[in-house]
Amino acid sequence: MKTLSKISLALIVFLLISYSAPAEDNADLIPDETTEDSSVANADQAETEVAEETVQKKFAIPSIKDIGMELKEKQGGLNGKYYLNCLKLLKLDNPNNIKDFYGRFREIDKSVNTAGKSSYSTRFAKESKTSAFKKKHGKIKIEKGEHFVIIYPEFISVGKKKSSAKKLTAETIGIDNILSKADESFGEAAKLVLIDKFINWAGKVKAKIFIVTDENLWRMIRTGTAKARPDQMVITKDKNREFFVYINPDTFDSAPEALAYAVAQLVLKEYSRAVSRKSDSKLPLFYLTGAAFNISGLDSVILETGPKQLKKWNGKEITSKSIRELRKRSGELKQLPLSKNNLIKLSRIVMATECPKHSEDVYYYARQSAALIKYLEDNGQLPFLVMSRMLAKGESFNKAFDNGYVSLRDRLLGKEKKSKKQRNIKDKKSRKDRKKEAEKNKEAKDTLSGYKELNSQSEEVIFFPLTREYLKGEMMDKKKEAKSKRRRR
């Protein structure tokens, strides 16, 4: 058995290192028995289900080779043993583990199917059948994308109440663009945590997007006070895979990104449920917020009254109109910079269980969380994956960072901890090899050596570049450089 095991591991390593031909069909792949949603929708009666033809979609259990090649795409140039080690840490190193993980996503699909409609979609359906609603908004329209069914009223009122005009909703708010952005967000979120071959919203249970353009209907759906978060104009019913998006003239141009943010979060939540086998996500708020903010391209906190960033800038009040003007400007600066004095401490960010109450504070929290996630992802794709799995299982961030991220990162950089016996052995490496190792160790320090150092250095290394003070310093440096060039001439 040991000999067979060694041969199998060697074969896997060989495939990971050298295989580059197109993937062939594998005999051991088990097709998922998925068909499109067979529930019937009657648009005239404003039903919220959609009639779809049965479509055979090829979706099957991935092989070790499939997953290994994805790892190699994320972070190439490594020895095959490191990819194999990463597969072990991700619990995807043998067919049984892969099949089990795949099955957990099918269990989530079944739970969504069993849950059926939420009370919110029932309210939507009931209200959209009334004569008053039909007179104002026309019939309910239904379209579908790759992973979503979108339900929306035929007409939307645009302009002031007394002089408002009826316009076609699909053209006015860009239904196709909203669907496309949602599909894109789904794909990016799935690839972020290596589950694009496991999660399947294109199967039996597609996610449903309900576009709400009527204020009274929105108040019926969103009862109580809106929760503080970057996508306040979206309500997500996790267990039903339903999204309710409130669209009015103030939120037209923010709707695709706000929905994309909510979609990315739900994908990551389902990933956590599959990893932990718990009914609710175990991923910390900063991870969900930061990853979704990056994936969606959201630039602001989107309230029901429009986008918000800072309250004031250079003594002037910042309105939704100001942010729209900022979006139109050329250059990369689409977001108002933060103040160094108001930055949120890393410990508060990673331990928070809910967003701050005020929109400006939510803006700070979202941007800093996004910067932290980007920093970790950029400095080690494979360590980021391992850390993500630990967080998804419910591990605290400090332990997931030290024992997952830093541990694997140092191993990949050849900076593994040596035993006493190893340290006492005379170093027989050449000067050139020792120099290379020193450079690798310096690179490891650039991504901070542990949680304590991350906590103490994060403000300077990760968050300071988001501030006006940093931008001001950059501008001063550019002016000095320009003066220096003129003098040399």
GIKAMO-V788926 format. One record per pair of residues at least 24 apart in sequence whose ideal C-beta (glycine too) atoms are under 10 Angstrom apart, sorted by the first residue. I is the first residue (numbers start at 1). J is the second residue. Records with the same first field share a line. If there is no record, write none. Layout:
BEGIN
I = J + J
END
This chain:
BEGIN
8 = 64 + 94
9 = 80 + 81 + 84 + 93 + 94
10 = 80 + 84
11 = 64 + 65
12 = 64 + 65 + 68 + 80 + 83 + 84 + 87 + 93 + 94
13 = 68 + 79 + 80 + 81 + 82 + 83 + 84
14 = 80
15 = 63 + 64 + 65 + 68 + 69 + 80 + 83
16 = 64 + 65 + 67 + 68 + 69 + 71 + 72 + 78 + 79 + 80 + 81 + 82 + 83 + 84 + 86 + 87
17 = 68 + 72 + 78 + 79 + 80 + 81 + 83 + 84
18 = 80
19 = 65 + 68 + 69 + 72
20 = 69 + 72
23 = 62 + 63 + 65 + 66 + 69
24 = 63 + 65
25 = 58 + 60
26 = 60 + 61 + 62 + 63 + 65 + 66
28 = 60 + 61 + 63 + 95 + 99
29 = 58 + 60 + 61 + 62 + 63 + 66
30 = 60 + 61 + 99 + 102
31 = 56 + 57 + 58 + 59 + 60 + 61
32 = 57 + 58 + 59 + 60 + 61 + 102 + 105 + 106 + 109 + 200 + 203 + 204
33 = 59 + 106 + 203 + 204
34 = 58 + 59 + 106 + 109 + 200 + 202 + 203 + 204 + 205
35 = 203 + 204
36 = 144 + 149 + 202 + 203 + 204 + 205 + 206
37 = 113 + 144 + 149 + 203 + 204 + 205 + 206 + 208
38 = 204
39 = 113 + 116 + 117 + 149
41 = 140 + 142 + 149 + 151
42 = 140 + 142
43 = 139 + 140 + 141 + 142 + 151 + 154
44 = 129 + 134 + 139 + 140
45 = 125 + 128 + 129 + 139 + 140
46 = 124 + 125 + 126 + 127 + 128 + 129 + 130 + 133 + 134 + 137 + 139 + 140 + 141 + 142 + 151 + 153
47 = 125 + 128 + 129 + 140 + 142 + 151
48 = 117 + 121 + 122 + 124 + 125 + 126 + 128 + 140 + 142 + 149 + 151 + 208 + 210 + 242
49 = 116 + 117 + 121 + 125 + 142 + 149 + 151 + 208
50 = 142 + 143 + 144 + 149 + 150 + 151 + 206 + 208
51 = 142
52 = 142 + 144 + 149 + 206
55 = 202 + 203
57 = 146 + 200 + 202 + 203 + 204
59 = 102 + 106 + 197 + 198 + 199 + 200 + 202 + 203
60 = 102 + 197
61 = 95 + 98 + 99 + 101 + 102 + 103 + 106 + 197 + 198
62 = 92 + 95 + 98 + 99 + 101 + 102 + 194 + 196 + 197 + 198
63 = 95 + 98 + 197
64 = 92 + 93 + 94 + 95 + 97 + 98
66 = 92 + 98 + 197
67 = 92 + 93 + 98 + 101 + 194 + 197 + 198
68 = 92 + 93
70 = 191 + 194 + 196 + 197 + 385
71 = 194 + 381 + 382 + 385
72 = 382
73 = 191 + 381
74 = 191 + 192 + 194 + 377 + 380 + 381 + 382 + 384 + 385
75 = 380 + 381 + 382 + 383 + 384 + 385 + 412
76 = 381
77 = 412
78 = 382 + 412
79 = 412
82 = 382 + 408 + 411 + 412
83 = 382
85 = 382 + 386 + 408 + 411 + 412
86 = 194 + 381 + 382 + 383 + 385 + 386 + 408 + 411 + 412
88 = 386
89 = 382 + 383 + 385 + 386 + 387 + 389 + 390 + 404 + 407 + 408
90 = 193 + 194 + 275 + 382 + 385 + 386 + 388 + 389
91 = 275 + 389 + 393
92 = 194 + 198 + 389
98 = 197 + 198
100 = 274
101 = 195 + 198 + 274 + 275
102 = 195 + 197 + 198 + 199 + 200 + 274
103 = 198 + 274
104 = 198 + 270 + 271 + 273 + 274 + 275 + 276 + 277
105 = 195 + 197 + 198 + 199 + 200 + 203 + 270 + 271 + 273 + 274
106 = 198 + 200 + 203 + 204 + 274
107 = 273 + 274 + 277
108 = 199 + 200 + 205 + 239 + 241 + 269 + 270 + 271 + 273 + 274 + 279
109 = 199 + 200 + 201 + 203 + 204 + 205 + 241 + 270
110 = 204 + 205
111 = 205 + 239 + 240 + 273 + 279
112 = 201 + 204 + 205 + 206 + 207 + 238 + 239 + 240 + 241 + 242 + 270
113 = 203 + 204 + 205 + 240 + 241
114 = 205 + 239
115 = 205 + 237 + 238 + 239 + 240 + 241 + 242
116 = 205 + 239 + 240
117 = 208 + 237 + 240 + 242
118 = 208 + 210 + 221 + 235 + 237 + 238 + 239 + 240 + 241 + 242 + 244
119 = 221 + 237 + 240
120 = 210 + 212 + 220 + 221 + 222 + 223 + 235 + 237 + 240 + 242 + 243 + 244
121 = 151 + 208 + 210 + 221 + 237 + 240 + 242 + 244
123 = 210 + 217 + 220 + 221 + 223 + 244
124 = 151 + 208 + 210 + 211 + 212 + 214 + 217 + 218 + 220 + 221 + 242 + 244
125 = 151 + 210
126 = 217 + 220
127 = 212 + 214 + 216 + 217 + 220 + 221
128 = 153 + 210 + 212 + 214 + 217
130 = 217
132 = 214 + 216
133 = 214 + 216 + 217
136 = 164 + 166 + 213 + 214 + 216
137 = 166 + 169 + 213 + 214 + 217
138 = 166 + 168 + 169
140 = 210 + 211
141 = 168 + 169 + 170 + 175 + 211
142 = 208
143 = 170 + 175 + 176 + 178 + 179 + 209
144 = 179 + 202 + 206 + 208
145 = 175 + 176 + 178 + 179 + 180 + 181 + 182 + 183 + 186 + 201 + 202 + 206 + 207 + 209
146 = 179 + 180 + 182 + 183 + 184 + 186 + 187 + 201 + 202 + 206
147 = 179 + 182 + 183 + 185 + 186 + 187 + 190 + 199 + 200 + 201 + 202 + 203 + 206 + 207 + 241 + 263 + 267
148 = 178 + 179 + 182 + 183 + 186 + 201 + 202 + 206 + 207 + 208 + 209 + 241 + 243 + 259 + 263
149 = 179 + 206 + 207 + 208 + 209 + 210 + 241 + 242
150 = 175 + 176 + 178 + 179 + 182 + 206 + 207 + 208 + 209 + 210 + 211 + 243 + 245 + 259
151 = 208 + 209 + 210 + 211 + 212 + 242 + 244
152 = 178 + 209 + 210 + 211 + 212 + 213 + 245 + 247
153 = 211 + 212 + 213 + 214 + 217
155 = 213
156 = 211 + 213 + 214 + 247 + 248 + 249 + 252
157 = 213 + 214 + 248 + 249
158 = 213 + 248 + 249 + 252
159 = 249
160 = 249
164 = 249
169 = 211 + 213 + 247
170 = 211
172 = 213 + 247 + 249 + 252
173 = 211 + 213 + 245 + 247 + 248 + 249 + 251 + 252 + 253 + 255 + 256
174 = 252 + 253 + 255 + 256
175 = 209 + 211
177 = 255 + 256
178 = 209 + 211 + 245 + 247 + 255 + 256 + 257 + 258 + 259 + 260
179 = 209 + 256 + 259
180 = 256 + 260
181 = 255 + 256 + 257 + 258 + 259 + 260 + 263 + 296 + 297
182 = 207 + 209 + 243 + 245 + 256 + 259 + 260 + 262 + 263 + 264 + 296
183 = 260 + 263
184 = 256 + 260 + 263 + 264 + 295 + 296 + 297
185 = 256 + 257 + 259 + 260 + 261 + 262 + 263 + 264 + 265 + 266 + 267 + 292 + 295 + 296 + 297
186 = 260 + 263 + 264 + 266 + 267 + 295
187 = 263 + 264 + 267 + 295
188 = 260 + 263 + 264 + 267 + 291 + 292 + 294 + 295 + 296 + 297
189 = 260 + 263 + 264 + 265 + 266 + 267 + 268 + 269 + 270 + 271 + 291 + 292 + 294 + 295 + 296
190 = 264 + 267 + 268 + 270 + 271
191 = 267 + 295
192 = 264 + 267 + 268 + 271 + 291 + 292 + 294 + 295 + 373 + 377 + 381 + 384 + 385 + 388
193 = 267 + 268 + 271 + 272 + 274 + 275 + 283 + 291 + 384 + 385 + 388 + 389 + 391 + 392
194 = 271 + 381 + 382 + 385 + 388 + 389
195 = 267 + 268 + 270 + 271 + 274 + 275
196 = 267
198 = 270 + 271 + 274
199 = 267 + 270 + 271 + 274
201 = 241 + 263 + 266 + 267 + 270
205 = 240 + 241
206 = 241
207 = 236 + 240 + 241 + 242 + 243 + 263 + 266 + 267
208 = 237 + 240 + 241 + 242 + 243 + 244
209 = 234 + 241 + 242 + 243 + 244 + 245 + 259 + 262 + 263
210 = 235 + 237 + 242 + 243 + 244 + 245 + 246
211 = 243 + 244 + 245 + 246 + 247 + 255 + 259
212 = 244 + 245 + 246 + 247 + 248
213 = 245 + 246 + 247 + 248 + 249
214 = 246 + 248
215 = 246 + 248 + 304
217 = 244 + 246
218 = 244 + 245 + 246 + 247 + 248 + 304
219 = 246
221 = 246
222 = 246 + 304
226 = 303 + 304
227 = 354 + 355 + 357
228 = 301 + 303 + 354 + 355 + 356 + 357 + 358 + 359 + 361 + 362 + 365
229 = 261 + 262 + 265 + 285 + 288 + 289 + 292 + 301 + 302 + 354 + 355 + 356 + 362 + 365 + 366
230 = 257 + 258 + 261 + 262 + 265 + 289 + 292 + 293 + 296 + 298 + 299 + 300 + 301 + 302 + 303 + 308 + 355 + 359 + 362 + 363 + 365 + 366 + 367 + 369 + 370
231 = 255 + 257 + 258 + 259 + 260 + 261 + 262 + 263 + 265 + 289 + 292 + 293 + 296 + 298 + 301 + 302 + 303 + 366
232 = 258 + 301 + 302 + 303 + 304 + 305 + 308 + 355 + 359 + 362
233 = 258 + 259 + 262 + 302 + 303 + 304 + 305 + 306 + 307
234 = 258 + 259 + 260 + 261 + 262 + 263 + 265 + 302
235 = 262
236 = 261 + 262 + 263 + 265 + 266 + 269
237 = 266
238 = 265 + 266 + 269 + 270 + 273 + 279 + 280 + 281
239 = 273 + 279 + 280
241 = 266 + 270
242 = 266
246 = 302 + 303 + 304
248 = 304 + 305 + 306
249 = 306
250 = 302 + 303 + 304 + 305 + 306 + 307 + 320 + 321
251 = 302 + 303 + 304 + 305 + 306 + 307 + 320
252 = 306
253 = 302 + 306 + 307 + 320 + 323 + 324 + 327
254 = 298 + 299 + 300 + 301 + 302 + 303 + 306 + 307 + 320 + 323 + 324 + 327
255 = 302
256 = 296 + 297 + 298
257 = 293 + 295 + 296 + 297 + 298 + 299 + 300 + 302 + 307
258 = 296 + 298 + 300 + 301 + 302 + 303 + 307
259 = 296 + 302
260 = 292 + 295 + 296 + 297 + 298
261 = 288 + 289 + 291 + 292 + 293 + 294 + 295 + 296 + 297 + 298 + 302 + 366
262 = 292 + 296
263 = 292 + 295 + 296
264 = 288 + 291 + 292 + 293 + 294 + 295 + 296 + 298
265 = 289 + 291 + 292 + 293 + 295 + 296
266 = 292
267 = 291 + 292 + 295
268 = 292 + 295 + 388 + 391 + 392
269 = 392
271 = 388 + 389 + 392
272 = 388 + 389 + 391 + 392 + 393 + 394
273 = 392
274 = 392
275 = 388 + 389 + 390 + 391 + 392 + 393 + 394
276 = 389 + 391 + 392 + 393 + 394 + 395
277 = 393
278 = 392 + 393 + 394
281 = 392 + 394
282 = 390 + 391 + 392 + 393 + 394 + 395
283 = 388 + 391 + 392 + 393 + 394
284 = 349 + 350 + 351 + 352 + 353 + 369 + 391 + 392 + 394 + 395 + 396 + 397 + 400
285 = 349 + 350 + 351 + 352 + 353 + 354 + 355 + 365 + 369
286 = 344 + 346 + 348 + 349 + 350 + 351 + 352 + 365 + 366 + 368 + 369 + 370 + 372 + 373 + 391 + 397
287 = 350 + 369 + 372 + 373 + 376 + 387 + 388 + 391 + 392 + 397 + 400
288 = 369 + 373 + 391
289 = 349 + 352 + 355 + 362 + 365 + 366 + 367 + 368 + 369 + 370 + 372 + 373
290 = 349 + 365 + 366 + 367 + 368 + 369 + 370 + 371 + 372 + 373 + 374 + 375 + 376 + 377
291 = 369 + 370 + 372 + 373 + 374 + 377 + 388
292 = 366 + 369 + 370 + 373
293 = 365 + 366 + 367 + 368 + 369 + 370 + 371 + 373 + 374
294 = 366 + 369 + 370 + 371 + 373 + 374 + 377
295 = 370 + 373
296 = 370
297 = 334
298 = 335 + 366 + 367 + 370
299 = 323 + 326 + 327 + 334 + 335 + 336 + 363 + 366 + 367
300 = 324 + 326 + 327 + 334 + 335 + 336 + 359 + 362 + 363 + 366 + 367
301 = 355 + 358 + 359 + 360 + 361 + 362 + 363 + 364 + 365 + 366 + 367
302 = 359
303 = 359 + 362
305 = 359
307 = 359 + 363
308 = 358 + 359 + 360 + 362 + 363
309 = 334 + 335 + 336 + 337 + 338 + 359 + 360 + 362 + 363 + 364 + 367
310 = 335 + 336 + 337 + 338 + 339 + 342 + 359 + 360 + 363 + 364 + 468
311 = 358 + 359 + 360 + 363
312 = 336 + 360
313 = 337 + 468
314 = 468
318 = 360
333 = 471
335 = 363 + 367 + 466
336 = 360 + 363 + 367 + 468
337 = 367 + 465 + 466 + 467 + 468 + 469 + 470 + 471 + 472
338 = 363 + 364 + 367 + 368 + 371 + 463 + 464 + 465 + 466 + 467 + 468 + 469 + 470
339 = 364 + 466 + 467 + 468 + 469
340 = 459 + 460 + 463 + 464 + 466 + 467 + 468 + 469 + 470
341 = 467 + 469
342 = 467
343 = 367 + 368 + 458 + 459 + 462 + 463 + 464 + 466 + 467
344 = 368 + 369 + 459 + 463
345 = 455 + 458 + 459 + 463
346 = 372 + 397 + 451 + 454 + 455 + 456 + 457 + 458 + 459 + 462 + 463
347 = 397 + 398 + 451 + 455 + 458
349 = 397 + 458 + 463
350 = 391 + 396 + 397 + 398 + 400 + 401 + 451 + 454 + 455 + 458
351 = 396 + 397 + 398
364 = 463 + 466
367 = 463 + 466
368 = 458 + 459 + 462 + 463 + 466
370 = 466
371 = 458 + 461 + 462 + 463 + 464 + 465 + 466
372 = 397 + 454 + 458 + 462 + 463
373 = 462
374 = 462
375 = 447 + 448 + 454 + 458 + 461 + 462 + 463 + 465
376 = 401 + 405 + 409 + 447 + 448 + 454 + 462
378 = 447
379 = 405 + 409 + 443 + 444 + 446 + 447 + 448
380 = 405 + 406 + 408 + 409 + 410 + 412 + 413 + 444 + 447
382 = 408 + 409 + 411 + 412
383 = 407 + 408 + 409 + 410 + 411 + 412 + 447
384 = 408 + 409
396 = 451
397 = 451 + 454
398 = 450 + 451 + 452 + 454 + 455
399 = 451
400 = 451
401 = 448 + 450 + 451 + 454 + 455
402 = 449 + 450 + 451 + 452 + 454
403 = 450 + 451
405 = 447 + 448 + 450 + 451 + 454
406 = 444 + 447 + 448 + 449 + 450 + 451 + 453 + 454
407 = 450
409 = 443 + 444 + 447 + 448 + 449
410 = 440 + 441 + 444 + 447 + 449 + 450
412 = 440 + 444
413 = 437 + 439 + 440 + 441 + 442 + 443 + 444 + 447
414 = 440 + 441 + 444
415 = 440 + 441 + 443 + 444 + 445 + 449
END
